[in-house]
Amino acid sequence: MKIAVVGCCHGSLDAIYRAVPAQTKLLIICGDFQALRNLSDLETISVPRKYRHLGDFHKYYTGEKTAPVLTVFVGGNHECSSYLDELKYGGWVAKNIFYLGQFGAVVYRGIRIAGISGIYNESSFRKNEPDPRLPYTDSTLRSAYHIRPKTFVKASFLEDIDVFISHDWPSEITKWGDVNSLLRSKPFFRSDIEKGQLGSPVNQLLLEKLMPRHWFSAHLHVKFEALVRSGHRNEEEIEISMEDESESSTVAKETRFLALDKCMPKRKFFAVVNIKSASADHALYLDKRAIAINKVIGNYQPSLSKFASTEILDLEKRQPQLHQEMAHAIEKEYHRLNQEPERHFLASNLKFRQLAPGGPVAPGLKSYPNNQTTEYVERYGIRSQRATQELS
């Protein structure tokens, strides 16, 4: 199946859709989508005022235009934070355009696609403060797109992912690609690469744990490819036959990493990737394991908030009993969800509605509680303090 991948969107949906080849079944956008509905939304995007512009999205939001291909995206660090905050668990931002949420996963034609939104900031991650909401200050406008520990914990419980989407790169990804070529185009990256700071340590840990078949990113405005290989020996099989080091005694995985530039003329912002599909079903489904994770981790959020960020990043070793308890609860909920009919997980069950005025109008800053968030938490029994606040 042909999947189109775009780096940073920066509101240029018209140009992106013109670039999508015929027969493409899915478009993935790796952040800085900028789902700006109206001029007031410009006040909720962390961009210098002289660079703020409405972009193309409002035409798709109001129905003036319709996305010609199913589009899935994650958030970056230049987003309409007010709108995305209203869809914390993901949902349709316009017809045929689906946001994965702070953390989320979907299934399309048998391909499991997961992702996290935002970028890593050490100070915000360490403070582990609640997600900011309107009205934003200068500080919370920036921290709104910083990844929280709970997002990392949720993503760490995923399994068997075909495609993972993030905005910023895993921090050690350059070890697996042509770093010399990268430095020729971006020589100022050298210092961060040498310090292991070019990217997100959270994403690095997720890459090592999940090893998805593909990982797509953006943020650094350059194309970069890498092939990550990892493996470990099955100790029981080695003990049985120390002399026979057959392939069966080694479990190895590969992740093909691709980062792309921002959408501008003559920039490498676009690629087409062929991924084998396991189903002919063209409907988009919410991933059951991600639903189970959202439910269980929501229940454990009060306990998780007590730990330092260093413990959160190494929870399996530093809090093994709690980690095992959460893993067991997720597996139990996942098993329960698997007993339900597949139609219960259709993404189309979440109904897009235009709730805010759209276009070049300035209605003022206001939060619009989203029906899709309500539908999600009620349908799947998500009970958390944050969910309750969202419904108020």
Summary of the structure (lengths in Angstrom):
residues: 392
radius of gyration: 20.7
end to end distance: 41.8
largest distance: 73.7
contacts: 1295
relative contact order: 0.16
helix: 39%
strand: 20%
